[in-house]
Amino acid sequence: MICMSRKLRFAARARLGRLILMAAVILAVAAAALAQETKLPPPPADLPGHVAYLGQQLWGVPMDESEPLTSQIEKLALDHLNEWLASHPPGELKPGDTPYDVKARRELERVFAGLRFPVYANVNTFERPFGNGQLLAIGYTLGWSDFDRANVITLYQVQGAAPQQAAVTHFIPDVDIHYRFFDPPPSAAGQFWFLIYGTRLGKSNPRLSAELYAFDGQNLKSLWNTQDVYDGKISFPARDRVVVNYLREDEFRQAIASRGPVVRHEAAYHITPSGFEAEYDH
């Protein structure tokens, strides 16, 4: 009886092993079939369709894994923009004409026209005097959720003929883009100084980030930055000053938990030859 019981147990184990092996084979075949079914078709031939094809693949991709797709979109967009600017030089602006930066913005918006919710692109531009011509900035924010955003800003020097690309930068990810311009100090005469700033959504309150850049005609350099300022709000009380009003997260959480007063803080900065210098932070 004992010998028979052992034989039954061995047989049961053998059957279980065969079942597990069969299940593994079935799962492997199903996974291969699913991969075959979900293989992406080739991208559309038109540029907006190609950009939308790549953008659709961003759904659900975390920011730190998005570079293979966002870099392809950036190359398509900027290559086309460079070609378009080369074939559409600014010329003389007459009264009633559409500003050149607006024309460039509309062309880049056409490139992103095929994107569909939740993927989107916001294009922003500026054109300012610089040297003997103009400095044209064209940037975009590519987003695919409330939190995931990639930023690209490219600068062009415009001096009568076709604009020449001078620099490309990727502003702090996840935030939107706004610009502010500053007169550089005398020691940096001839340079172009500008601030890019924006906010991103947080789990509770928005977070402010800002970065001060200097362009000397050859290179774009970051002079100062601040990131993820909790509930930060930026203002510009003078041409050479910046004020940031903010909360300290630990104090805010403690005040909410104890139902105490919420205390806001303020930091002020002014322009110096090396960038922004703090005046106070209290």
C-alpha positions as CSV (number, residue, x, y, z in Angstrom):
1,M,0.0,0.0,0.0
2,I,2.8,2.4,0.9
3,C,4.6,1.6,-2.4
4,M,1.3,2.2,-4.4
5,S,0.8,5.5,-2.6
6,R,4.3,6.7,-3.6
7,K,3.7,5.7,-7.2
8,L,0.4,7.7,-7.2
9,R,2.2,10.7,-5.8
10,F,5.0,10.4,-8.4
11,A,2.4,10.1,-11.2
12,A,0.5,13.2,-9.9
13,R,3.7,15.2,-9.8
14,A,4.6,14.1,-13.3
15,R,1.2,15.2,-14.6
16,L,1.5,18.5,-12.9
17,G,4.9,19.1,-14.4
18,R,3.6,18.3,-17.9
19,L,0.7,20.7,-17.3
20,I,3.0,23.5,-16.2
21,L,5.2,22.9,-19.3
22,M,2.2,23.0,-21.6
23,A,1.0,26.2,-19.9
24,A,4.4,27.8,-20.4
25,V,4.4,26.8,-24.1
26,I,0.9,28.2,-24.6
27,L,1.8,31.5,-22.9
28,A,5.0,31.9,-25.0
29,V,3.1,31.2,-28.2
30,A,0.3,33.7,-27.2
31,A,3.0,36.4,-26.3
32,A,4.6,35.9,-29.7
33,A,1.3,36.1,-31.5
34,L,0.4,39.3,-29.5
35,A,3.8,40.9,-30.4
36,Q,3.1,40.0,-34.1
37,E,-0.3,41.6,-33.9
38,T,0.8,44.8,-32.2
39,K,3.8,45.4,-34.5
40,L,3.4,49.0,-35.6
41,P,2.9,49.8,-39.3
42,P,5.3,52.1,-41.0
43,P,4.9,55.8,-40.4
44,P,2.8,58.0,-42.8
45,A,4.7,59.7,-45.6
46,D,3.6,63.3,-44.7
47,L,5.4,65.2,-41.9
48,P,2.4,65.9,-39.6
49,G,1.3,62.3,-39.9
50,H,4.8,61.0,-39.1
51,V,5.0,63.3,-36.0
52,A,1.6,62.2,-34.9
53,Y,2.6,58.5,-35.4
54,L,5.5,59.0,-33.0
55,G,3.5,61.1,-30.6
56,Q,0.8,58.4,-30.2
57,Q,3.6,56.1,-29.0
58,L,4.2,58.4,-26.1
59,W,1.0,57.4,-24.3
60,G,1.9,55.9,-21.0
61,V,5.6,56.4,-21.4
62,P,7.3,57.9,-18.3
63,M,9.4,61.1,-18.8
64,D,12.7,59.4,-18.1
65,E,12.1,56.8,-20.8
66,S,10.7,59.2,-23.5
67,E,13.9,60.4,-25.1
68,P,14.0,57.9,-28.0
69,L,10.6,59.2,-29.2
70,T,10.9,62.9,-28.3
71,S,14.4,63.1,-30.0
72,Q,12.9,61.7,-33.2
73,I,10.1,64.3,-33.1
74,E,12.6,67.1,-32.3
75,K,14.7,66.1,-35.3
76,L,11.7,66.0,-37.7
77,A,10.4,69.3,-36.4
78,L,13.7,71.2,-36.4
79,D,14.9,69.8,-39.7
80,H,11.7,71.0,-41.4
81,L,11.9,74.3,-39.6
82,N,15.4,74.9,-40.8
83,E,14.4,74.1,-44.4
84,W,11.3,76.4,-44.2
85,L,13.3,79.3,-42.7
86,A,16.0,78.9,-45.4
87,S,13.3,79.1,-48.2
88,H,11.3,81.9,-46.5
89,P,13.8,84.6,-45.5
90,P,12.2,87.5,-43.6
91,G,12.5,90.3,-46.1
92,E,11.3,93.8,-45.4
93,L,8.3,94.0,-43.0
94,K,5.7,96.4,-44.3
95,P,2.8,97.8,-42.3
96,G,0.1,95.2,-42.0
97,D,2.4,92.3,-42.7
98,T,2.4,89.3,-40.4
99,P,5.5,89.4,-38.0
100,Y,8.1,86.9,-39.0
101,D,8.1,85.0,-35.7
102,V,4.3,84.5,-36.1
103,K,4.8,83.0,-39.6
104,A,7.4,80.6,-38.1
105,R,5.2,79.7,-35.2
106,R,2.3,78.9,-37.6
107,E,4.5,76.7,-39.7
108,L,5.7,74.7,-36.7
109,E,2.1,74.4,-35.4
110,R,1.2,72.9,-38.8
111,V,3.9,70.2,-38.2
112,F,2.1,69.3,-34.9
113,A,-1.4,69.5,-36.3
114,G,-1.9,65.8,-36.4
115,L,-1.4,65.2,-32.7
116,R,-4.4,64.0,-30.9
117,F,-5.4,64.1,-27.2
118,P,-3.8,63.5,-24.8
119,V,-0.7,64.3,-26.9
120,Y,-0.3,68.0,-27.7
121,A,2.3,70.6,-28.6
122,N,2.3,74.3,-27.6
123,V,4.6,76.5,-29.8
124,N,5.9,79.8,-28.6
125,T,8.2,82.3,-30.3
126,F,9.9,85.7,-29.8
127,E,11.9,88.0,-32.1
128,R,14.1,90.7,-30.5
129,P,16.8,93.1,-31.8
130,F,20.3,91.7,-31.5
131,G,23.5,93.1,-32.9
132,N,22.9,94.2,-36.5
133,G,19.8,92.1,-36.9
134,Q,17.3,90.1,-34.9
135,L,17.3,87.1,-32.6
136,L,14.5,84.7,-33.4
137,A,13.5,82.1,-30.8
138,I,11.2,79.2,-31.6
139,G,10.2,76.8,-28.9
140,Y,7.7,74.1,-28.2
141,T,6.4,72.1,-25.3
142,L,5.5,68.5,-26.2
143,G,3.1,67.0,-23.7
144,W,1.4,63.6,-23.4
145,S,-0.1,63.8,-19.9
146,D,-0.8,66.4,-17.2
147,F,2.7,65.9,-15.9
148,D,4.9,64.7,-18.8
149,R,6.3,67.5,-21.0
150,A,9.5,67.9,-23.0
151,N,10.7,71.3,-24.0
152,V,12.8,72.5,-26.9
153,I,14.0,76.0,-27.7
154,T,16.1,76.9,-30.7
155,L,17.7,80.3,-31.5
156,Y,18.3,81.8,-34.9
157,Q,20.2,84.9,-35.9
158,V,18.5,86.9,-38.6
159,Q,20.6,89.4,-40.5
160,G,18.8,90.1,-43.8
161,A,19.3,86.6,-45.4
162,A,18.0,83.3,-44.3
163,P,18.1,82.8,-40.5
164,Q,21.0,80.8,-39.1
165,Q,20.5,78.4,-36.3
166,A,22.7,79.5,-33.4
167,A,21.7,77.3,-30.4
168,V,19.3,74.7,-29.2
169,T,18.4,74.1,-25.5
170,H,16.0,71.9,-23.6
171,F,14.5,73.8,-20.8
172,I,13.7,72.0,-17.5
173,P,11.2,69.2,-18.4
174,D,7.6,69.0,-17.2
175,V,7.0,72.8,-17.1
176,D,5.4,75.2,-19.6
177,I,7.4,78.0,-21.2
178,H,7.3,81.8,-20.6
179,Y,9.9,84.4,-21.5
180,R,11.2,87.6,-19.8
181,F,14.0,89.8,-21.2
182,F,16.7,91.7,-19.3
183,D,19.3,94.3,-20.2
184,P,22.7,92.8,-19.4
185,P,25.1,94.7,-17.2
186,P,27.8,96.9,-18.9
187,S,30.4,94.2,-18.6
188,A,28.2,91.9,-20.7
189,A,27.3,94.6,-23.3
190,G,26.4,93.1,-26.7
191,Q,24.9,89.9,-25.1
192,F,21.3,88.9,-25.1
193,W,19.9,87.9,-21.7
194,F,16.6,86.3,-21.2
195,L,14.7,84.3,-18.6
196,I,12.6,81.2,-19.3
197,Y,10.2,80.2,-16.6
198,G,7.2,78.0,-16.1
199,T,5.3,75.7,-13.7
200,R,4.5,72.1,-13.5
201,L,1.8,70.3,-11.6
202,G,2.6,68.8,-8.3
203,K,0.8,66.3,-6.1
204,S,-0.8,69.3,-4.3
205,N,0.6,72.6,-5.4
206,P,2.3,73.7,-8.6
207,R,6.1,74.0,-8.8
208,L,7.9,76.9,-10.3
209,S,11.2,76.6,-12.3
210,A,13.2,79.4,-14.0
211,E,16.5,79.7,-15.8
212,L,18.5,82.8,-16.9
213,Y,20.4,82.5,-20.2
214,A,23.0,84.7,-21.9
215,F,23.6,84.5,-25.7
216,D,26.8,86.2,-27.0
217,G,26.3,85.5,-30.7
218,Q,28.2,82.2,-30.6
219,N,27.2,80.3,-27.4
220,L,24.1,80.0,-25.2
221,K,25.0,79.9,-21.5
222,S,22.9,79.2,-18.4
223,L,23.7,81.8,-15.7
224,W,21.3,80.9,-13.0
225,N,18.4,78.6,-12.3
226,T,15.9,77.6,-9.6
227,Q,13.8,74.4,-9.8
228,D,10.6,73.1,-8.2
229,V,9.8,76.0,-6.0
230,Y,6.7,74.9,-4.0
231,D,3.7,77.0,-5.0
232,G,6.1,79.5,-6.5
233,K,4.9,82.7,-8.1
234,I,7.3,85.0,-10.0
235,S,7.0,88.7,-10.5
236,F,9.2,91.4,-12.1
237,P,8.9,94.7,-10.1
238,A,11.8,96.3,-12.0
239,R,13.8,95.8,-15.2
240,D,16.7,94.3,-13.3
241,R,14.9,92.5,-10.5
242,V,13.0,89.2,-9.9
243,V,10.8,88.4,-6.9
244,V,9.7,84.8,-6.1
245,N,6.9,84.3,-3.6
246,Y,6.6,80.7,-2.4
247,L,5.7,78.2,0.4
248,R,8.0,75.8,2.2
249,E,6.4,72.4,1.8
250,D,7.2,71.1,5.2
251,E,5.8,74.2,6.9
252,F,2.7,74.2,4.7
253,R,1.9,70.5,5.5
254,Q,2.4,71.2,9.2
255,A,0.1,74.2,9.1
256,I,-2.6,72.2,7.4
257,A,-2.3,69.4,9.8
258,S,-2.5,71.7,12.8
259,R,-5.0,74.1,11.2
260,G,-2.5,76.9,11.8
261,P,-1.7,79.9,9.6
262,V,0.1,79.3,6.3
263,V,3.2,81.5,6.0
264,R,4.5,82.5,2.6
265,H,8.1,83.4,1.9
266,E,9.7,85.8,-0.6
267,A,13.1,85.8,-2.3
268,A,14.4,88.7,-4.4
269,Y,17.2,88.7,-6.9
270,H,18.9,91.4,-9.0
271,I,21.1,91.4,-12.1
272,T,24.9,91.1,-11.7
273,P,27.7,90.4,-14.2
274,S,27.5,86.7,-13.2
275,G,23.7,86.4,-13.4
276,F,21.1,86.8,-10.6
277,E,22.3,87.6,-7.0
278,A,20.0,87.1,-4.0
279,E,19.0,90.3,-2.2
280,Y,17.0,88.5,0.5
281,D,15.1,85.3,1.2
282,H,12.7,85.4,4.2
